[in-house]
């Protein structure tokens, strides 16, 4: 963050009556799309979230979408999911506008949540994350909404489409992946016939977006990828978020069973729904393999195909 940006932020914070000589602004490096800053004023801490001008997937960014995001955060917080609480500016609004380096952005000031990001999955933090996913699923089913941002398809349809469009790039293991494609296509027919539950999903649950403190989850962060989808998509993205990493991926770290155990124990997640998990996982795998092939990462594909957990769960 350069001095010009720092001056912009300090000037912007006056709409929250933050005009103290003790005001400190520190960039938080975490986050690939939006910018986050830790704000310290008079021994109190906050986080300023500055949104990118356009969402990386939808290409759209507007105040209504952010207000929807904050409203959903409030809803799940009331159901037991720890989320940040927005601070209203002196106009009584949660979403503000800020100029950074001369460019307009939307911004939200929130309370600071104490906690640290886990460096790798363990049985305990996998269990805690699974419980929060169940809580979010329950909350989504009781959340009343009339419209939500458009999104380019659920993960199964996206996986099938992307694989078909990029099959020409695939050299390694094409026969196995073609067979997997056929399995996913058949599984998608079953999913459509079952009419699995849909709702608002977080869309980006991973270790970087969860804070832990005293062996508990203290905060779930970054709801910017919220959308309406199958509730099982949330679980799928969590299980396979970093397929190229052993430590930061649930499946490759061997913690998949922990998630299944938690979901089986919850009465709102039916056995029929869980049985379709296989199709969701394989669709995500197809998408990733096509993406890696398209980008020439053949060494990564070979590494993943030799992984024992991948073989057992996705390639059996």
N, C-alpha and C positions, 0 to 999 in steps of 0.2 A: 504494500500500500504506500503510495507516494504522499508527500506533504499536501499536495493539492486535494487528494481524496480525504486525508485526515481533516483538513480544514472544512471540507464539505460536510463530513459527518458531524463534526463538532457544532457546526452552524445548524445542521438539521435537527440535532437533539434538543434545541431550544424549544421546539414545539411540545416537548415533554417536561418543560421547565428545568432541563438539565443545563445550567449555565454556571457551574461551580468551577473554581480554579483547580479543584482536585480531579476534574474529569479526565479519565484515561481511556483511550481506545486502542484495543489490541486485536489485530487480525487473527482469526481462527483458521488455520490452514485446511482443516477438514472440509470436504465438499468439492465436487467437480463442476457443478453448474452455477450454484448461487454463492454469494459471498456472506460470510458470517463474521461478526466482530464482537469481542467481549468488551462490555462497557462497565467501567467502575466509576462510581460517583458517590462521594460521602459514605464510603465503606459499604455501599450496596452494589450488587452485581446484576447485570442484564446481558442479554444477547440481542444484537441487532442483525436481523436477517435481511439482506438486500437481494432481491430476486433478479435473475437475468432478464433481459428485455423480452426474450422469446423462449418458451419451453422447448427443450431439445427434441422432444418427441412430437408434440402437437404443433409446435411453431407458434403457439398463441400464449399471450400473457395478459390477463386483465384483472381488474380489482375484484370482479364478481367471483372468479375462480379462486382467488386467494381467500376471500371471505368464506367461501364454501369449505375450503381446506381448514380454516380456523374453526368453523362451526363443527366440522366432523371431529377435529381434535378435542373440542370441548365435550362432544357427545361421548367419545370413547374414554375420556378422562373421568367422566361421571360413572362409567362402568368399570373403573378400576385400572385403566391403562394410564401410566404416568406420562403426561405430556406437558410441554411448556404452556404457560398462560400468557396470552397477549396483554400488553399494556396500552391503554388508550391514550392518544395524544390529547392536547388541550381543545381539540375540536370534537372530542368524543368518538373518534374513529380508531379502529384497530389497524387499518391499512393506510399507510402514508405514502407520499411521493417524495423522492429525493433525487437531487442532481449529483451524479458522480462523474467527474471529469467532463462535465457539460452534457451528459446523457441522462435522460429521465429513467428512473427505476421505481418499482414499488418496494416498500420496506415495511417490516413489522418488528416492533420491539417486544421482547418477551423476557420473562424471568429467567435467571440463570439456574440451571439444574446441576447440582454437584454430582460427580461420578466420573468414571473412566471407561474408555473403550477396552473391551477384552481383545487381547492379541491373537487368540486362537480359541476354537471351540473346545469345551470340555463337556462331560456329561451333565454337570450342574448348570452351566450357563445355557446349554442347549435345552434343558428341561425348562428353565425359567423363560426362555424365549418362546418355547412352544406354548406355555401357559398364556403368555401375552397375546400370541396369535389366536388362541382359542377365545380369549376375552374380546379381541377385536372382531372376530367372526360373530360372536354373540351380539356385540354392540351394533354391527352393521345390519344384522337382521331386524333390529328394533329402531333403525334410523330412518326417519321419514324424509324423503327427498323426491322432488319432481323432475329434476334434470341434473345432469352431470356432464363434465367435459367429454367430448368425443375422443375416442382412442382407437388406434389402428388394429383392432381385433384382439381376441383372447390369445393366450400363449400357445394353445394347440393349433388354432388356425394360422397364427403367425409362423409357427414352426414349420408347418406343412408348406405354406406358401414360400417362405424364404428358402427352404431346402430345394424346392422345385426350381426356383428362379436361379439358384447358384450351384446346381448339381454339376454343371460343366467344370467347375473349379476343383471338384473333389477327385483326388487320385487315390489316396490311401483309404483302404477299407470301404470302398464304394459299395461292394456287394452287401456287406453287413448293414451299411447305412440305408441302402435301398430297401432291404428287408425290414428295417426298423421303420422306415417311412410307411410301408404298407401296414404294419401293425398299428401305427399311430392313426392312419386314415380310417382303419376299421374301428379303432377305439373311439374316434371322434363321433362316429355314427351312434355309438352306444351313449356317449355323453349327451348328444343332442336329444336322443330319445328319452333319456332319464330326466331331462330338465333339472340339472343340478342347481342348488341354491346360488344365487348371485347377490351381490351387494357392493358396497364401497370397500375397496381394499387400499391398504397403505401403498403397496406397489414397490417398495424399496427396502424391505426389512433385511438388514445385514449387520454384521458386527459394528461397522462404522456408525450405524444409526441407532445404537443401543448403548446406554450408559449403565454401568454397574457400580454399586456402592454397598459395602457391608453385606456382600453375598446376595444382594437383591438387585432387581432392575430399578434404577432410579429415574430413567427417562427413555422414552421412545421418540426419536427425532425425525425430521425431514419427511413430512407428509406430501411433498411437492408432486409425487407421482401418483397421487390418489386417482382412482377411476372406478367405474362400475365394471365388474368382471365376475367370473366364477370365484367363489371363495377359496377353492382349491388352488387357484393361481397364486395366491399369497403364499401358501405353504411351499409350492413348487419353487418360486423365486428365492425363497429363503434357503431351501435345501441345496439349491444349485447356483447360488449367486456368484461365486468365484470358482468356477470349475477348473481354472488353471492353477488354483492354489490348494494345497493339501490342508494346511492349517486353517484357512479361512473359508473352507467349504464344508458344510455339514456332512454330505455324503462321503467325501474323500477323507474326512477326519473320523469316519466310523460312528457318527452320532445319530444316524438316521433312525435307529431303533428307539432312541429316547423320544423323538418327535412322535413316532407312531404310538408309543405307549401312552403319551399324554392325550393324543387325539382319540384313542380307543376308549379311554376312561371318561371322556366327555360325552354326555348323552346327546348333545346337539350335533355331533359329527357322526353321521350314520355309517354303518359298515358298507353300504352300497356306495356312498360317496368316497370312502377311503379306498375301495377297490379300484376306483378310476384314477387313483394317484399315479399308477404306472404309466398311463397314457400321457398325463401332464408332464411327468419327468422325462419320458422319452422324447416328447415334442420339444422340450427345452434343450435336450441333448442334441437333437437334430439341428436346431437353430444354431447352437454354438459351434458344432462341427462344420456347418456350412460357412459360418462367419470366419472361423479359423482358416478354413481352406481358401476362402476368397482372399484372405490377407496373407496367404503364404506361410502360415505357421504350422508346417507339417510336423516339425519336431514336437510341438505341443500336442497335436492329435495322437501321435504315436505314444507319447507319455501317458495320455489319458486312457488310451485303449489298453495299456498294460496294467492299469490300476486295478487292484483286486476288488475294491468296492464297486467300481464302475462296472466291471465284468459281472459281478454278482447281482447288482441291482438293475442295471440298464441293458446289458448285453446278453443276459441268459435266455 
